[in-house]
């Protein structure tokens, strides 16, 4: 399957910086799966299915999650959709994550591509990647849950920025929400999964999320982004650039970003920047913070 039509990104869209190779080793080493097949990571049947149990869209006092999040203004119907309250929260989520419990034998500290969804605020629906019926993969090269490499850290490739572009767009013919990575369609979240996200959305968010282990004592040693604060800027701090939104299926505009959640700015923070229309970065932000050893963060914990 493929979407009935594709995207018309605005003129400030700039191709991601890359090594010139496919961002995942599976495609580089094996070329992909045969036509009609997709790659699926093996899963230990003894390992419980990992799911989210708390909405990442709100910052709550006392929560164990920590956030640095920006988003578009929430307005009923602004993005051709709505949800009534937190109990009806529907999400389509994508990004990279470091989640050792989810990838214990696959370079656990490397960034892994992930998708997620829920139709009832994480109560009983949804899962990561292909862990349950939900997201429908159509691409035979990309591995959901697989590592993305090469990647930039403060210690390795510090002077090289490797990027991938992520696009989610609605297709009425499928119908569903299609995911494109670096101009390649990967698959879609069917509209039939949802109760309020069937054809449109009214809230868009980007940023970072940290969840300490249940055995963590004191503040987590996990870094967000590159492990640098936003004030470090390019090329040190992690960033999203060319952040755009669509109010119709195939035309994207620069996002007007607002900071929506910063749990503790001494631990993890975010800064919004707004380039002009000719800027190759468009709307962008830096985000993140260091792992353990940050005195200001530890003092407040």
N, C-alpha and C positions, 0 to 999 in steps of 0.2 A: 504494500500500500504506500501511497504518497499523498500529500495534501493536494487539493484541487488547484491551488494557486500558491505563489510564494510571496516574498516580502518586497516592499518598496521602502528601504531604509533611507533616511534623510541624507543629504549630501555630506554631512560631517562624519558619516560612518567610515571608519578606518580599519583596514584589515588588521587582525591581531599579529603581534610579533611572535614568530615561532622559529623552530630550528629547521624548518623546511621538511620535516618528517611528520608522520602521523604521531599525535601526542600520546599514544598508548603502545606498549611493547607488543601486545598480542597482534595488532594489525601490522606492525613493522616486521615481526618475526614469522607470522603465519599468513599474512595477506588477508585474513578474514575467514569467515565460514563459507561453505558452499551456498549457492543461491537457494533461498527458501529456508535457510537456517540462521540462527542468531547465537552468539556466544553467551553462555550463562555460567557464572561462577559456581563451582562446587561448594556445597554447604555442609558443615558437620551436623548430622541429624541430632546429635546430642546437645547442640548449642540451642538455647531458646531463641525464638524469633525476636529480634530487637525492634522495639517500636518507641515512638515518642508518646509521652503521657501528659505533656503540658504544652499549652499553646506558646509558640515562640513569637507571637505578634504583640504581646503586652509585656511591659516591665512591671513586676510586682515586688513589693517589699517582702523581704524574707525568702524570696525564691532562690533555689540553688543554681538556676541558670543565670548566666550573665550575658549582656547584650551590648552591642554597639550597632544601631540600626537607623537607616534613613528610609524615607518613603515618600510617595506622592500623597497629597492631601486626601483624606478619606471623605468622600462625598457620595451620597446615595445616587446611584445611577450615572456617576461621572464616567465610569469605564464600562458602560453598558451592563451593569450588574449590581448586585447588592447581597448583603447578608444581614439578617435581622438582629442576631445577638450571638454571643460567644458559643452557645450550644449548637448553633448551626454552622459553625466555621467550616468552610471548605477550603483546601489549599492544594496547589500544585507547586512543588519546591524542587529546586535544582541548584547544584553548586559543587564545590569540592569540600571534603572533610578529612580530618585525621581522627579515626575512630578505631583504636587498637582492638577493642572487643568485637568489632564487626569484621575486622580483617586480621586476625591473629597470626596467620601464616603467610600473608601477602604484603611484605614490606610495611608493617603496621604504622610506622611513623611518617610515611609518604602521603601526599594528598591523593585522595581517591574521588573519582567522579560519583555523584549520587543523585538519585531522584527520590522523592517522597510525595505522599498524598494522604489526605484524610477527608472524610465527608461528615464527620461528627465531632470535631474538636478533639481528635485523638482518643476518643473514648473506646471505640471498638473496631474502627476501620483504618485502613492504611498500613503501609509498610515501606521499608527501604527497597529500592531497586526492583528486582523481580522476585522478592521474597513471598509475595502473595499475588493473587489475581488482581490486576489493576492497570498499571502502565503497560502499554503494548509496544514492544520493541520491533522495529522493522529493518533496522540497519544490521548488516552482518559483520561489521568490523569493530564497532565500539563496544566496550565491555562495561556495563553498568556495575559499579562497585570496583572497577579496575583502577589501577594507579594512573596518574597523568604525569608523564615525564618527557623531556627533562623539566625540572622546575627550579625556581629561584629560592634560595635561602640566604640568610645573612652571611653564612659561611661559604656556601658553594654557589657559583654562578652569580656572585654579588653584583657584577657589572652587566649581567645579561638579564633582560626581562622577557620571560616566556609567558605567553597569554593564550587563552582560548576565548572565543566569543560564544555566548549563550543567548538564544532567542526562544521565547515562548510566544506562540501566536495561535489564535482560534481559527479553525477551519470548519465552516458550516456544513460542508459536504460529508466529512468523515462520519459524524461530527465529533470534534474533540479539540483538545489543546495540544498542538504539536511542539516538540522540542527540536531545535536545530543547534548543532555544535559546530562552530567554524564552517558555517555554510553547508552542512550536511544534515539532512533530517534523520533523526535517531528513532523516533517513535512518538506516541501520543498518549495522553490521558483521555480516555473516552468520556464524553459528556454524561453517559449513563452512570458513571461512578458517583455523580454529585447530586446534591439537592439544590444548591444555590450557585454553583459555579458551572452551570451547564453550558452557558454561551457567553458569559462576560464576568468581569470582576470589578469590585469597587475599592480594592486596597492593594497596593503594590509596595513591596518592601525589599531592601537589599542591605546586606551588612554581615556581621559576624555573631556567632552564638557559641557560648562555652558551657559545657555541662561537666562538673567535677564528678569523679568516680565516687561511688557510695562509700569507699574506704578512705577518701581524702581527709586528712587531718589539717586544720588550718586552711589557708587559701591554696587553691589548685596551682600546680606548677605549669599548667598548660598555657601556651602562648596563643594569642589570636592574630590571625594574619601572618605577617613575617616575624612577629615578636617585637616590632618597633611601634612606638606611638605615632599617630598621624602627623605630629609636628615635624617628624623627620623628613616627611615628604618624599619626592621621587629622587633616587630610585630605591630608597630604603624601606619606606612604609608600604604595606599592601594597599591596593587600590582597586576600584571599579571605574572604568571610563566609558564614555559614550553611552551613558545610562539613558534609555529612551522608553517611551510608552506609546501605546496606540489607543485611540478612541474609535477607530474603525479597523477592520481586520488587517489591512496591509499597508498602512501609512504610519510611520513612527516619527515622534517628535522628541526634542530634548526634554528630559524630565526636570521639573521644578522640585528639587529635593528639600525635605525638611527633616531635621533630626527628631526621631520619634521615640528612641529608647537608648539611654546610656545608664547602665546599672550602677557603675562606679567608675568615674572618669580617671581615678588614680590607678585603676587596674587596666581598663580597656576604654578607648575613646574613639571618636569619629569626627571628621571635619568635612564639611560640604564646600565644594568649589563649583563655580558656575562660569564656564568659558563662554566666549561669544560664539555666534553661529559659525564663524569661519575656523574656530579652534578645532584641531584634530582630536581633542579630548572631549569636546562637548560638555555635558554635565558629568561631573566626576566627584569622587570622594576618596579620602584616605581613611583607613581604620586599623585598629589593632592595639596590641599592648604586649608587654613582656611576660615571660613565664616567671616562676618564683624568684625571689631575690629583689623584688621591687619594694623598697622600704615604705613608700607612701601607701601602697596597696596593702601590704601586710599589717601596717599600723591600724588601718581602719577595719580589718577583718576580725 
